[in-house]
């Protein structure tokens, strides 16, 4: 479960998708979890959760000593 949502600009998402294209063996056709359509849809979903157009989700973990 993510506990941090960071707003993305459209250019940020385009850069992410371009970076994924560099790993041709990792990108697959939809409905695979690493398809361009799925990555874009997830950014839209996370954006709706954060109240912005696009967002990236992270899970922040802390180790308290």
PDB file of N, CA, C and O in Angstrom:
ATOM      1  N   UNK A   1       0.841  -1.183   0.000  1.00  0.00           N
ATOM      2  CA  UNK A   1       0.000   0.000   0.000  1.00  0.00           C
ATOM      3  C   UNK A   1       0.886   1.246   0.000  1.00  0.00           C
ATOM      4  O   UNK A   1       1.718   1.416   0.892  1.00  0.00           O
ATOM      5  N   UNK A   2       0.714   2.108  -0.985  1.00  0.00           N
ATOM      6  CA  UNK A   2       1.509   3.335  -0.999  1.00  0.00           C
ATOM      7  C   UNK A   2       1.087   4.279   0.114  1.00  0.00           C
ATOM      8  O   UNK A   2      -0.088   4.359   0.471  1.00  0.00           O
ATOM      9  N   UNK A   3       2.060   4.987   0.652  1.00  0.00           N
ATOM     10  CA  UNK A   3       1.750   5.993   1.659  1.00  0.00           C
ATOM     11  C   UNK A   3       2.272   7.381   1.260  1.00  0.00           C
ATOM     12  O   UNK A   3       2.262   8.316   2.059  1.00  0.00           O
ATOM     13  N   UNK A   4       2.727   7.489   0.003  1.00  0.00           N
ATOM     14  CA  UNK A   4       3.166   8.778  -0.536  1.00  0.00           C
ATOM     15  C   UNK A   4       2.777   8.824  -2.006  1.00  0.00           C
ATOM     16  O   UNK A   4       3.128   7.931  -2.777  1.00  0.00           O
ATOM     17  N   UNK A   5       2.055   9.860  -2.390  1.00  0.00           N
ATOM     18  CA  UNK A   5       1.684  10.076  -3.784  1.00  0.00           C
ATOM     19  C   UNK A   5       2.313  11.391  -4.230  1.00  0.00           C
ATOM     20  O   UNK A   5       2.151  12.418  -3.571  1.00  0.00           O
ATOM     21  N   UNK A   6       3.035  11.357  -5.357  1.00  0.00           N
ATOM     22  CA  UNK A   6       3.742  12.525  -5.869  1.00  0.00           C
ATOM     23  C   UNK A   6       3.150  12.884  -7.226  1.00  0.00           C
ATOM     24  O   UNK A   6       3.061  12.034  -8.112  1.00  0.00           O
ATOM     25  N   UNK A   7       2.747  14.134  -7.389  1.00  0.00           N
ATOM     26  CA  UNK A   7       2.153  14.573  -8.649  1.00  0.00           C
ATOM     27  C   UNK A   7       3.177  14.479  -9.778  1.00  0.00           C
ATOM     28  O   UNK A   7       4.347  14.822  -9.602  1.00  0.00           O
ATOM     29  N   UNK A   8       2.722  14.012 -10.934  1.00  0.00           N
ATOM     30  CA  UNK A   8       3.552  13.938 -12.130  1.00  0.00           C
ATOM     31  C   UNK A   8       3.027  14.906 -13.176  1.00  0.00           C
ATOM     32  O   UNK A   8       1.818  15.089 -13.313  1.00  0.00           O
ATOM     33  N   UNK A   9       3.930  15.515 -13.902  1.00  0.00           N
ATOM     34  CA  UNK A   9       3.544  16.281 -15.085  1.00  0.00           C
ATOM     35  C   UNK A   9       3.453  15.291 -16.247  1.00  0.00           C
ATOM     36  O   UNK A   9       4.032  14.206 -16.185  1.00  0.00           O
ATOM     37  N   UNK A  10       2.743  15.654 -17.287  1.00  0.00           N
ATOM     38  CA  UNK A  10       2.640  14.784 -18.472  1.00  0.00           C
ATOM     39  C   UNK A  10       4.029  14.462 -19.024  1.00  0.00           C
ATOM     40  O   UNK A  10       4.278  13.342 -19.470  1.00  0.00           O
ATOM     41  N   UNK A  11       4.941  15.455 -18.993  1.00  0.00           N
ATOM     42  CA  UNK A  11       6.319  15.223 -19.457  1.00  0.00           C
ATOM     43  C   UNK A  11       7.033  14.177 -18.606  1.00  0.00           C
ATOM     44  O   UNK A  11       7.821  13.388 -19.127  1.00  0.00           O
ATOM     45  N   UNK A  12       6.764  14.164 -17.306  1.00  0.00           N
ATOM     46  CA  UNK A  12       7.366  13.168 -16.417  1.00  0.00           C
ATOM     47  C   UNK A  12       6.909  11.762 -16.801  1.00  0.00           C
ATOM     48  O   UNK A  12       7.715  10.834 -16.865  1.00  0.00           O
ATOM     49  N   UNK A  13       5.627  11.617 -17.053  1.00  0.00           N
ATOM     50  CA  UNK A  13       5.095  10.307 -17.437  1.00  0.00           C
ATOM     51  C   UNK A  13       5.651   9.894 -18.793  1.00  0.00           C
ATOM     52  O   UNK A  13       5.996   8.728 -18.987  1.00  0.00           O
ATOM     53  N   UNK A  14       5.744  10.821 -19.725  1.00  0.00           N
ATOM     54  CA  UNK A  14       6.325  10.506 -21.033  1.00  0.00           C
ATOM     55  C   UNK A  14       7.770  10.039 -20.883  1.00  0.00           C
ATOM     56  O   UNK A  14       8.190   9.101 -21.561  1.00  0.00           O
ATOM     57  N   UNK A  15       8.530  10.685 -20.003  1.00  0.00           N
ATOM     58  CA  UNK A  15       9.923  10.283 -19.753  1.00  0.00           C
ATOM     59  C   UNK A  15       9.995   8.887 -19.148  1.00  0.00           C
ATOM     60  O   UNK A  15      10.871   8.096 -19.500  1.00  0.00           O
ATOM     61  N   UNK A  16       9.070   8.584 -18.236  1.00  0.00           N
ATOM     62  CA  UNK A  16       9.037   7.254 -17.624  1.00  0.00           C
ATOM     63  C   UNK A  16       8.754   6.192 -18.680  1.00  0.00           C
ATOM     64  O   UNK A  16       9.413   5.153 -18.717  1.00  0.00           O
ATOM     65  N   UNK A  17       7.772   6.458 -19.535  1.00  0.00           N
ATOM     66  CA  UNK A  17       7.425   5.497 -20.574  1.00  0.00           C
ATOM     67  C   UNK A  17       8.568   5.327 -21.572  1.00  0.00           C
ATOM     68  O   UNK A  17       8.823   4.216 -22.037  1.00  0.00           O
ATOM     69  N   UNK A  18       9.255   6.415 -21.902  1.00  0.00           N
ATOM     70  CA  UNK A  18      10.412   6.335 -22.800  1.00  0.00           C
ATOM     71  C   UNK A  18      11.527   5.507 -22.158  1.00  0.00           C
ATOM     72  O   UNK A  18      12.175   4.709 -22.835  1.00  0.00           O
ATOM     73  N   UNK A  19      11.748   5.691 -20.872  1.00  0.00           N
ATOM     74  CA  UNK A  19      12.752   4.896 -20.168  1.00  0.00           C
ATOM     75  C   UNK A  19      12.387   3.413 -20.180  1.00  0.00           C
ATOM     76  O   UNK A  19      13.257   2.559 -20.355  1.00  0.00           O
ATOM     77  N   UNK A  20      11.106   3.108 -19.994  1.00  0.00           N
ATOM     78  CA  UNK A  20      10.674   1.707 -20.034  1.00  0.00           C
ATOM     79  C   UNK A  20      10.901   1.094 -21.410  1.00  0.00           C
ATOM     80  O   UNK A  20      11.207  -0.093 -21.517  1.00  0.00           O
ATOM     81  N   UNK A  21      10.753   1.891 -22.460  1.00  0.00           N
ATOM     82  CA  UNK A  21      10.970   1.382 -23.821  1.00  0.00           C
ATOM     83  C   UNK A  21      12.414   0.931 -24.037  1.00  0.00           C
ATOM     84  O   UNK A  21      12.688   0.120 -24.922  1.00  0.00           O
ATOM     85  N   UNK A  22      13.333   1.455 -23.229  1.00  0.00           N
ATOM     86  CA  UNK A  22      14.743   1.075 -23.343  1.00  0.00           C
ATOM     87  C   UNK A  22      14.971  -0.362 -22.870  1.00  0.00           C
ATOM     88  O   UNK A  22      15.995  -0.966 -23.187  1.00  0.00           O
ATOM     89  N   UNK A  23      14.027  -0.901 -22.121  1.00  0.00           N
ATOM     90  CA  UNK A  23      14.107  -2.266 -21.609  1.00  0.00           C
ATOM     91  C   UNK A  23      13.076  -3.113 -22.351  1.00  0.00           C
ATOM     92  O   UNK A  23      12.061  -3.513 -21.781  1.00  0.00           O
ATOM     93  N   UNK A  24      13.346  -3.380 -23.620  1.00  0.00           N
ATOM     94  CA  UNK A  24      12.374  -4.038 -24.504  1.00  0.00           C
ATOM     95  C   UNK A  24      11.897  -5.382 -23.967  1.00  0.00           C
ATOM     96  O   UNK A  24      10.762  -5.778 -24.231  1.00  0.00           O
ATOM     97  N   UNK A  25      12.733  -6.084 -23.226  1.00  0.00           N
ATOM     98  CA  UNK A  25      12.316  -7.390 -22.705  1.00  0.00           C
ATOM     99  C   UNK A  25      11.374  -7.250 -21.515  1.00  0.00           C
ATOM    100  O   UNK A  25      10.766  -8.234 -21.096  1.00  0.00           O
ATOM    101  N   UNK A  26      11.243  -6.058 -20.969  1.00  0.00           N
ATOM    102  CA  UNK A  26      10.405  -5.853 -19.790  1.00  0.00           C
ATOM    103  C   UNK A  26       9.039  -5.259 -20.114  1.00  0.00           C
ATOM    104  O   UNK A  26       8.116  -5.368 -19.306  1.00  0.00           O
ATOM    105  N   UNK A  27       8.893  -4.639 -21.273  1.00  0.00           N
ATOM    106  CA  UNK A  27       7.612  -4.030 -21.645  1.00  0.00           C
ATOM    107  C   UNK A  27       6.818  -5.054 -22.456  1.00  0.00           C
ATOM    108  O   UNK A  27       7.366  -5.719 -23.335  1.00  0.00           O
ATOM    109  N   UNK A  28       5.540  -5.175 -22.157  1.00  0.00           N
ATOM    110  CA  UNK A  28       4.693  -6.184 -22.782  1.00  0.00           C
ATOM    111  C   UNK A  28       3.404  -5.554 -23.290  1.00  0.00           C
ATOM    112  O   UNK A  28       3.127  -4.383 -23.030  1.00  0.00           O
ATOM    113  N   UNK A  29       2.629  -6.334 -24.007  1.00  0.00           N
ATOM    114  CA  UNK A  29       1.338  -5.880 -24.511  1.00  0.00           C
ATOM    115  C   UNK A  29       0.313  -5.847 -23.380  1.00  0.00           C
ATOM    116  O   UNK A  29       0.381  -6.632 -22.434  1.00  0.00           O
ATOM    117  N   UNK A  30      -0.628  -4.929 -23.501  1.00  0.00           N
ATOM    118  CA  UNK A  30      -1.736  -4.830 -22.559  1.00  0.00           C
ATOM    119  C   UNK A  30      -2.526  -6.132 -22.599  1.00  0.00           C
ATOM    120  O   UNK A  30      -2.774  -6.630 -23.698  1.00  0.00           O
ATOM    121  N   UNK A  31      -2.928  -6.704 -21.504  1.00  0.00           N
ATOM    122  CA  UNK A  31      -3.125  -6.154 -20.174  1.00  0.00           C
ATOM    123  C   UNK A  31      -2.000  -6.462 -19.184  1.00  0.00           C
ATOM    124  O   UNK A  31      -2.243  -6.449 -17.977  1.00  0.00           O
ATOM    125  N   UNK A  32      -0.789  -6.735 -19.645  1.00  0.00           N
ATOM    126  CA  UNK A  32       0.324  -7.002 -18.739  1.00  0.00           C
ATOM    127  C   UNK A  32       0.578  -5.802 -17.828  1.00  0.00           C
ATOM    128  O   UNK A  32       0.334  -4.659 -18.214  1.00  0.00           O
ATOM    129  N   UNK A  33       1.066  -6.067 -16.622  1.00  0.00           N
ATOM    130  CA  UNK A  33       1.292  -4.981 -15.652  1.00  0.00           C
ATOM    131  C   UNK A  33       2.375  -4.009 -16.093  1.00  0.00           C
ATOM    132  O   UNK A  33       2.420  -2.882 -15.599  1.00  0.00           O
ATOM    133  N   UNK A  34       3.245  -4.413 -17.007  1.00  0.00           N
ATOM    134  CA  UNK A  34       4.280  -3.505 -17.491  1.00  0.00           C
ATOM    135  C   UNK A  34       4.038  -3.089 -18.944  1.00  0.00           C
ATOM    136  O   UNK A  34       4.986  -2.918 -19.711  1.00  0.00           O
ATOM    137  N   UNK A  35       2.781  -2.929 -19.314  1.00  0.00           N
ATOM    138  CA  UNK A  35       2.463  -2.373 -20.635  1.00  0.00           C
ATOM    139  C   UNK A  35       2.373  -0.857 -20.497  1.00  0.00           C
ATOM    140  O   UNK A  35       2.118  -0.339 -19.410  1.00  0.00           O
ATOM    141  N   UNK A  36       2.584  -0.154 -21.600  1.00  0.00           N
ATOM    142  CA  UNK A  36       2.489   1.306 -21.551  1.00  0.00           C
ATOM    143  C   UNK A  36       1.090   1.747 -21.135  1.00  0.00           C
ATOM    144  O   UNK A  36       0.943   2.691 -20.359  1.00  0.00           O
ATOM    145  N   UNK A  37       0.071   1.079 -21.640  1.00  0.00           N
ATOM    146  CA  UNK A  37      -1.307   1.440 -21.292  1.00  0.00           C
ATOM    147  C   UNK A  37      -1.557   1.252 -19.803  1.00  0.00           C
ATOM    148  O   UNK A  37      -2.215   2.084 -19.179  1.00  0.00           O
ATOM    149  N   UNK A  38      -1.043   0.171 -19.224  1.00  0.00           N
ATOM    150  CA  UNK A  38      -1.230  -0.072 -17.790  1.00  0.00           C
ATOM    151  C   UNK A  38      -0.476   0.959 -16.964  1.00  0.00           C
ATOM    152  O   UNK A  38      -1.011   1.459 -15.974  1.00  0.00           O
ATOM    153  N   UNK A  39       0.756   1.289 -17.347  1.00  0.00           N
ATOM    154  CA  UNK A  39       1.530   2.293 -16.600  1.00  0.00           C
ATOM    155  C   UNK A  39       0.849   3.657 -16.642  1.00  0.00           C
ATOM    156  O   UNK A  39       0.811   4.371 -15.640  1.00  0.00           O
ATOM    157  N   UNK A  40       0.310   4.015 -17.812  1.00  0.00           N
ATOM    158  CA  UNK A  40      -0.403   5.300 -17.925  1.00  0.00           C
ATOM    159  C   UNK A  40      -1.684   5.266 -17.093  1.00  0.00           C
ATOM    160  O   UNK A  40      -2.001   6.234 -16.401  1.00  0.00           O
ATOM    161  N   UNK A  41      -2.421   4.158 -17.156  1.00  0.00           N
ATOM    162  CA  UNK A  41      -3.662   4.039 -16.387  1.00  0.00           C
ATOM    163  C   UNK A  41      -3.395   4.121 -14.889  1.00  0.00           C
ATOM    164  O   UNK A  41      -4.162   4.740 -14.151  1.00  0.00           O
ATOM    165  N   UNK A  42      -2.315   3.501 -14.444  1.00  0.00           N
ATOM    166  CA  UNK A  42      -1.973   3.546 -13.027  1.00  0.00           C
ATOM    167  C   UNK A  42      -1.626   4.966 -12.588  1.00  0.00           C
ATOM    168  O   UNK A  42      -1.979   5.374 -11.481  1.00  0.00           O
ATOM    169  N   UNK A  43      -0.938   5.721 -13.444  1.00  0.00           N
ATOM    170  CA  UNK A  43      -0.626   7.120 -13.122  1.00  0.00           C
ATOM    171  C   UNK A  43      -1.912   7.939 -12.999  1.00  0.00           C
ATOM    172  O   UNK A  43      -2.008   8.818 -12.143  1.00  0.00           O
ATOM    173  N   UNK A  44      -2.895   7.655 -13.849  1.00  0.00           N
ATOM    174  CA  UNK A  44      -4.188   8.351 -13.771  1.00  0.00           C
ATOM    175  C   UNK A  44      -4.914   7.953 -12.485  1.00  0.00           C
ATOM    176  O   UNK A  44      -5.448   8.811 -11.783  1.00  0.00           O
ATOM    177  N   UNK A  45      -4.934   6.654 -12.176  1.00  0.00           N
ATOM    178  CA  UNK A  45      -5.583   6.189 -10.947  1.00  0.00           C
ATOM    179  C   UNK A  45      -4.944   6.828  -9.720  1.00  0.00           C
ATOM    180  O   UNK A  45      -5.651   7.330  -8.847  1.00  0.00           O
ATOM    181  N   UNK A  46      -3.624   6.814  -9.645  1.00  0.00           N
ATOM    182  CA  UNK A  46      -2.936   7.425  -8.502  1.00  0.00           C
ATOM    183  C   UNK A  46      -3.209   8.918  -8.453  1.00  0.00           C
ATOM    184  O   UNK A  46      -3.301   9.496  -7.369  1.00  0.00           O
ATOM    185  N   UNK A  47      -3.339   9.550  -9.613  1.00  0.00           N
ATOM    186  CA  UNK A  47      -3.686  10.963  -9.653  1.00  0.00           C
ATOM    187  C   UNK A  47      -5.061  11.215  -9.063  1.00  0.00           C
ATOM    188  O   UNK A  47      -5.256  12.170  -8.311  1.00  0.00           O
ATOM    189  N   UNK A  48      -6.018  10.354  -9.404  1.00  0.00           N
ATOM    190  CA  UNK A  48      -7.365  10.505  -8.840  1.00  0.00           C
ATOM    191  C   UNK A  48      -7.322  10.357  -7.325  1.00  0.00           C
ATOM    192  O   UNK A  48      -8.027  11.072  -6.613  1.00  0.00           O
ATOM    193  N   UNK A  49      -6.505   9.437  -6.825  1.00  0.00           N
ATOM    194  CA  UNK A  49      -6.396   9.239  -5.381  1.00  0.00           C
ATOM    195  C   UNK A  49      -5.791  10.460  -4.699  1.00  0.00           C
ATOM    196  O   UNK A  49      -6.129  10.776  -3.558  1.00  0.00           O
ATOM    197  N   UNK A  50      -4.887  11.149  -5.414  1.00  0.00           N
ATOM    198  CA  UNK A  50      -4.215  12.319  -4.841  1.00  0.00           C
ATOM    199  C   UNK A  50      -4.934  13.627  -5.161  1.00  0.00           C
ATOM    200  O   UNK A  50      -4.581  14.674  -4.620  1.00  0.00           O
ATOM    201  N   UNK A  51      -5.938  13.577  -6.034  1.00  0.00           N
ATOM    202  CA  UNK A  51      -6.656  14.792  -6.405  1.00  0.00           C
ATOM    203  C   UNK A  51      -5.933  15.631  -7.433  1.00  0.00           C
ATOM    204  O   UNK A  51      -6.128  16.845  -7.491  1.00  0.00           O
ATOM    205  N   UNK A  52      -5.096  15.000  -8.249  1.00  0.00           N
ATOM    206  CA  UNK A  52      -4.349  15.673  -9.318  1.00  0.00           C
ATOM    207  C   UNK A  52      -4.492  14.830 -10.587  1.00  0.00           C
ATOM    208  O   UNK A  52      -4.954  13.691 -10.513  1.00  0.00           O
ATOM    209  N   UNK A  53      -4.103  15.368 -11.754  1.00  0.00           N
ATOM    210  CA  UNK A  53      -4.276  14.590 -12.988  1.00  0.00           C
ATOM    211  C   UNK A  53      -3.454  13.290 -13.042  1.00  0.00           C
ATOM    212  O   UNK A  53      -3.970  12.248 -13.446  1.00  0.00           O
ATOM    213  N   UNK A  54      -2.182  13.351 -12.637  1.00  0.00           N
ATOM    214  CA  UNK A  54      -1.286  12.192 -12.694  1.00  0.00           C
ATOM    215  C   UNK A  54      -0.444  12.142 -11.428  1.00  0.00           C
ATOM    216  O   UNK A  54      -0.059  13.181 -10.890  1.00  0.00           O
ATOM    217  N   UNK A  55      -0.160  10.939 -10.954  1.00  0.00           N
ATOM    218  CA  UNK A  55       0.697  10.813  -9.766  1.00  0.00           C
ATOM    219  C   UNK A  55       1.444   9.482  -9.795  1.00  0.00           C
ATOM    220  O   UNK A  55       1.039   8.530 -10.462  1.00  0.00           O
ATOM    221  N   UNK A  56       2.530   9.449  -9.062  1.00  0.00           N
ATOM    222  CA  UNK A  56       3.336   8.237  -8.854  1.00  0.00           C
ATOM    223  C   UNK A  56       3.207   7.869  -7.385  1.00  0.00           C
ATOM    224  O   UNK A  56       3.213   8.744  -6.519  1.00  0.00           O
ATOM    225  N   UNK A  57       3.090   6.580  -7.102  1.00  0.00           N
ATOM    226  CA  UNK A  57       2.899   6.118  -5.722  1.00  0.00           C
ATOM    227  C   UNK A  57       4.174   5.478  -5.194  1.00  0.00           C
ATOM    228  O   UNK A  57       4.892   4.794  -5.925  1.00  0.00           O
ATOM    229  N   UNK A  58       4.440   5.707  -3.930  1.00  0.00           N
ATOM    230  CA  UNK A  58       5.604   5.128  -3.255  1.00  0.00           C
ATOM    231  C   UNK A  58       5.173   4.604  -1.890  1.00  0.00           C
ATOM    232  O   UNK A  58       4.171   5.042  -1.327  1.00  0.00           O
ATOM    233  N   UNK A  59       5.939   3.671  -1.381  1.00  0.00           N
ATOM    234  CA  UNK A  59       5.749   3.194  -0.017  1.00  0.00           C
ATOM    235  C   UNK A  59       7.007   3.557   0.747  1.00  0.00           C
ATOM    236  O   UNK A  59       8.079   3.004   0.499  1.00  0.00           O
ATOM    237  N   UNK A  60       6.871   4.480   1.668  1.00  0.00           N
ATOM    238  CA  UNK A  60       7.996   4.949   2.463  1.00  0.00           C
ATOM    239  C   UNK A  60       8.132   4.055   3.690  1.00  0.00           C
ATOM    240  O   UNK A  60       7.180   3.868   4.449  1.00  0.00           O
ATOM    241  N   UNK A  61       9.326   3.510   3.869  1.00  0.00           N
ATOM    242  CA  UNK A  61       9.582   2.656   5.033  1.00  0.00           C
ATOM    243  C   UNK A  61      10.653   3.340   5.897  1.00  0.00           C
ATOM    244  O   UNK A  61      11.606   3.929   5.386  1.00  0.00           O
ATOM    245  N   UNK A  62      10.473   3.247   7.171  1.00  0.00           N
ATOM    246  CA  UNK A  62      11.450   3.837   8.097  1.00  0.00           C
ATOM    247  C   UNK A  62      11.919   2.754   9.050  1.00  0.00           C
ATOM    248  O   UNK A  62      11.151   1.901   9.494  1.00  0.00           O
ATOM    249  N   UNK A  63      13.178   2.820   9.339  1.00  0.00           N
ATOM    250  CA  UNK A  63      13.753   1.912  10.321  1.00  0.00           C
ATOM    251  C   UNK A  63      14.109   2.750  11.548  1.00  0.00           C
ATOM    252  O   UNK A  63      14.993   3.604  11.488  1.00  0.00           O
ATOM    253  N   UNK A  64      13.424   2.503  12.648  1.00  0.00           N
ATOM    254  CA  UNK A  64      13.708   3.234  13.870  1.00  0.00           C
ATOM    255  C   UNK A  64      14.640   2.409  14.742  1.00  0.00           C
ATOM    256  O   UNK A  64      14.343   1.264  15.083  1.00  0.00           O
ATOM    257  N   UNK A  65      15.744   2.992  15.090  1.00  0.00           N
ATOM    258  CA  UNK A  65      16.732   2.265  15.906  1.00  0.00           C
ATOM    259  C   UNK A  65      16.579   2.596  17.358  1.00  0.00           C
ATOM    260  O   UNK A  65      17.323   2.078  18.191  1.00  0.00           O
TER     261      UNK A  65
END
